[in-house]
Amino acid sequence: MNAQYDRHLTIFTINSSISGWDEVFKNSIVTAAILDRLVYHSKIFKITEKSYRLQDYQEKLQK
């Protein structure tokens, strides 16, 4: 990430809210540092629709 920082476009996709990242990293200070680096100069898009993969998976389960 250091080589990419402020030089190239980087896209992250996550399926959990940013507010829940404390549970992932188990350390609020580390979590804050990671998020600070990730969201600086960022645009965040929240997509509330079901993903195509999830829709396909659910359709396959129903068959």
BAFI-3210 file (N, C-alpha, C; in Angstrom, 3 decimals, decimal comma, padded with zeros to 6 digits):
// residues 63
n [1|2|3|4|5|6|7|8|9|10|11|12|13|14|15|16|17|18|19|20|21|22|23|24|25|26|27|28|29|30|31|32|33|34|35|36|37|38|39|40|41|42|43|44|45|46|47|48|49|50|51|52|53|54|55|56|57|58|59|60|61|62|63]
n.u [000,822|002,009|003,562|001,603|000,184|-001,323|-000,562|-001,676|-004,815|-006,800|-008,992|-011,216|-013,340|-015,808|-017,829|-018,915|-019,779|-017,863|-017,797|-017,779|-015,220|-013,551|-014,107|-012,980|-010,170|-009,602|-008,401|-008,694|-007,051|-005,246|-007,127|-008,229|-005,961|-005,526|-007,951|-007,807|-005,687|-006,760|-009,141|-008,423|-008,454|-010,395|-013,230|-016,242|-018,519|-021,626|-023,287|-026,406|-027,835|-028,424|-025,684|-024,681|-023,495|-024,449|-027,192|-027,236|-026,274|-028,306|-030,433|-029,574|-029,620|-032,352|-033,216]
n.v [-001,197|001,211|001,873|002,398|004,494|007,595|007,698|005,946|004,630|002,826|000,259|-000,863|-003,373|-004,189|-006,216|-005,500|-003,045|-000,051|000,811|-001,530|-002,537|-002,528|-004,887|-006,696|-006,175|-006,088|-004,108|-000,884|001,328|000,538|-000,045|002,518|003,815|002,367|002,842|005,624|005,954|004,636|006,046|008,667|011,223|009,826|008,449|007,248|004,785|003,631|000,750|-000,536|-002,532|-006,032|-008,141|-009,363|-011,866|-012,870|-012,948|-014,833|-017,070|-017,475|-018,034|-020,465|-022,063|-022,241|-023,826]
n.w [000,000|000,651|-001,587|-003,453|-002,377|-002,705|-005,384|-007,247|-008,413|-006,200|-005,447|-003,050|-001,947|000,335|002,462|004,827|007,284|007,751|010,343|011,786|011,771|013,992|015,288|013,563|013,490|016,178|017,670|018,481|018,002|015,990|014,022|013,591|012,521|010,151|008,775|008,587|006,791|004,563|003,879|003,433|001,121|-000,298|-002,038|-001,006|-001,740|-001,042|-001,573|-001,682|-002,818|-003,537|-004,307|-007,543|-007,467|-005,025|-005,578|-007,709|-006,344|-004,408|-006,123|-007,238|-004,983|-004,557|-006,609]
ca.u [000,000|002,853|003,978|000,425|-000,435|-001,354|-000,016|-002,495|-006,165|-006,959|-010,400|-011,497|-014,746|-016,017|-019,232|-019,291|-019,673|-016,588|-017,924|-017,560|-013,847|-012,934|-014,273|-012,084|-008,769|-009,519|-007,608|-009,285|-005,999|-004,795|-008,246|-008,295|-004,822|-005,782|-009,034|-007,314|-004,885|-007,605|-010,191|-007,846|-008,624|-011,197|-014,669|-016,849|-019,820|-022,356|-024,218|-027,335|-028,447|-027,773|-024,694|-025,057|-023,051|-025,385|-028,445|-027,028|-026,147|-029,627|-031,245|-029,110|-030,110|-033,786|-033,480]
ca.v [000,000|002,404|002,202|002,880|005,607|008,903|007,624|005,133|004,305|001,551|000,009|-001,877|-003,720|-004,912|-006,521|-005,123|-001,598|000,426|000,912|-002,847|-002,984|-002,769|-006,309|-007,462|-005,991|-006,266|-003,044|000,337|002,246|000,017|000,138|003,946|004,133|001,767|003,583|006,967|005,840|004,208|006,979|009,963|011,507|008,745|008,558|006,022|004,518|002,576|000,071|-001,262|-003,619|-007,332|-008,357|-010,356|-013,175|-013,317|-013,291|-016,099|-018,122|-017,728|-018,702|-021,843|-022,775|-022,456|-024,833]
ca.w [000,000|000,682|-002,952|-004,169|-001,679|-003,392|-006,728|-008,136|-007,996|-005,522|-005,142|-002,049|-001,757|001,585|002,667|006,187|007,449|008,280|011,806|012,373|011,591|015,302|015,583|012,689|013,872|017,638|018,279|017,948|017,544|014,690|013,107|013,253|011,656|008,838|008,129|008,275|005,573|003,446|003,472|003,108|-000,314|-000,877|-002,274|-000,523|-002,337|-000,341|-002,471|-000,821|-003,597|-003,436|-005,356|-008,556|-006,988|-004,006|-006,257|-008,416|-005,340|-003,841|-007,160|-007,353|-003,809|-004,668|-007,656]
c.u [000,863|003,271|002,819|-000,081|-000,243|-000,759|-000,942|-003,885|-006,180|-008,419|-010,483|-012,985|-014,838|-017,503|-019,649|-019,100|-018,321|-016,637|-017,685|-016,127|-013,101|-013,023|-013,325|-010,647|-008,528|-008,676|-008,076|-008,238|-005,488|-005,889|-008,348|-007,157|-005,032|-006,848|-008,606|-006,528|-005,765|-008,571|-009,682|-007,873|-009,479|-012,619|-015,250|-018,243|-020,460|-023,403|-025,118|-028,045|-027,735|-026,782|-025,207|-024,647|-024,005|-026,718|-028,331|-026,968|-027,513|-030,550|-030,846|-029,578|-031,592|-034,126|-033,285]
c.v [001,256|002,830|002,800|004,221|006,932|008,883|006,940|004,938|002,919|001,403|-001,119|-002,145|-004,530|-005,189|-006,322|-003,619|-001,225|000,501|-000,425|-003,340|-003,177|-004,243|-007,160|-007,390|-006,098|-005,213|-001,731|001,321|001,822|000,232|001,587|004,337|003,587|002,548|004,992|006,949|005,508|005,291|008,390|010,149|010,446|009,180|007,210|005,918|003,375|002,013|-000,802|-002,409|-004,934|-007,483|-009,404|-011,754|-013,726|-013,710|-014,626|-017,272|-018,479|-018,410|-020,168|-022,673|-023,115|-023,549|-026,238]
c.w [000,000|-000,722|-003,750|-003,641|-002,421|-004,798|-007,712|-007,546|-007,363|-005,148|-004,127|-002,055|-000,479|001,729|004,121|006,324|008,061|009,806|012,502|012,286|012,910|015,673|014,757|013,195|015,373|018,344|017,677|017,432|016,170|013,649|012,660|012,302|010,242|008,094|007,745|006,971|004,365|002,965|003,178|001,595|-001,017|-001,175|-001,880|-001,117|-001,577|-001,297|-001,612|-001,536|-003,309|-004,581|-006,337|-008,102|-005,943|-004,620|-006,979|-007,440|-004,750|-004,846|-007,313|-006,165|-003,910|-005,685|-007,172]
res [m|n|a|q|y|d|r|h|l|t|i|f|t|i|n|s|s|i|s|g|w|d|e|v|f|k|n|s|i|v|t|a|a|i|l|d|r|l|v|y|h|s|k|i|f|k|i|t|e|k|s|y|r|l|q|d|y|q|e|k|l|q|k]
***
